[in-house]
């Protein structure tokens, strides 16, 4: 995942309200045009970065629902 994509994801995450979400909701436009292998790689990279704390205030819920892993944006 390149730096430009990480910045784009940070902006999208900052705009979100607290609560659960799937990665494609944050990735946004173009997700459906990606090959399945690219989707898997990006999803795995996002999970790894979340677990490393690269996206503050975002956590892995450890659950899967609706065809994908659920993340949570923390907030007040």
C-alpha positions as CSV (number, residue, x, y, z in Angstrom):
1,X,0.0,0.0,0.0
2,X,1.6,3.2,-1.1
3,X,1.7,6.5,0.9
4,X,-0.9,8.2,-1.3
5,X,-3.4,5.5,-0.6
6,X,-2.7,5.5,3.1
7,X,-3.3,9.3,3.1
8,X,-6.6,8.8,1.2
9,X,-7.7,6.2,3.7
10,X,-6.8,8.5,6.6
11,X,-9.0,11.2,5.1
12,X,-11.9,8.9,4.6
13,X,-11.6,7.5,8.1
14,X,-11.4,11.0,9.6
15,X,-14.8,11.8,7.9
16,X,-16.5,8.7,9.3
17,X,-18.7,8.8,12.3
18,X,-17.8,6.3,15.1
19,X,-19.0,2.8,14.6
20,X,-18.4,-0.4,12.7
21,X,-17.5,-0.5,9.0
22,X,-16.0,-2.8,6.3
23,X,-12.8,-1.8,4.5
24,X,-14.4,-1.3,1.1
25,X,-16.6,1.5,2.5
26,X,-13.4,3.4,3.4
27,X,-11.6,2.5,0.2
28,X,-14.5,4.0,-1.8
29,X,-14.8,4.4,-5.5
30,X,-12.9,1.8,-7.6
31,X,-13.1,-1.1,-5.1
32,X,-15.5,-3.1,-7.3
33,X,-13.1,-2.6,-10.3
34,X,-10.2,-4.3,-8.5
35,X,-9.2,-7.9,-9.1
36,X,-10.0,-10.2,-6.2
37,X,-6.3,-10.8,-5.5
38,X,-5.7,-7.1,-5.2
39,X,-8.7,-6.8,-2.9
40,X,-7.3,-9.5,-0.7
41,X,-3.9,-7.9,-0.6
42,X,-5.2,-4.5,0.2
43,X,-7.5,-5.9,2.9
44,X,-4.7,-7.8,4.5
45,X,-2.4,-4.8,4.4
46,X,-5.1,-2.6,6.0
47,X,-5.7,-5.1,8.8
48,X,-1.9,-5.3,9.5
49,X,-1.7,-1.5,9.6
50,X,-4.7,-1.2,11.9
51,X,-3.2,-3.7,14.2
52,X,0.1,-1.8,14.2
53,X,-1.8,1.4,15.2
54,X,-1.1,3.2,11.9
55,X,-4.7,4.4,11.8
56,X,-5.3,5.9,15.3
57,X,-8.8,5.4,16.7
58,X,-9.5,2.4,14.4
59,X,-9.6,-1.2,15.7
60,X,-10.1,-4.6,14.4
61,X,-13.3,-6.1,16.0
62,X,-12.1,-9.6,15.3
63,X,-15.5,-10.3,13.7
64,X,-16.6,-11.0,10.2
65,X,-20.0,-10.0,9.0
66,X,-21.7,-9.5,5.6
67,X,-18.8,-11.0,3.7
68,X,-15.9,-9.2,5.3
69,X,-14.0,-8.2,8.4
70,X,-15.5,-5.6,10.6
71,X,-13.5,-2.6,11.9
72,X,-14.6,0.0,14.4
73,X,-13.9,3.7,14.6
74,X,-13.7,4.7,18.2
75,X,-15.1,8.0,19.3
76,X,-17.1,10.0,21.8
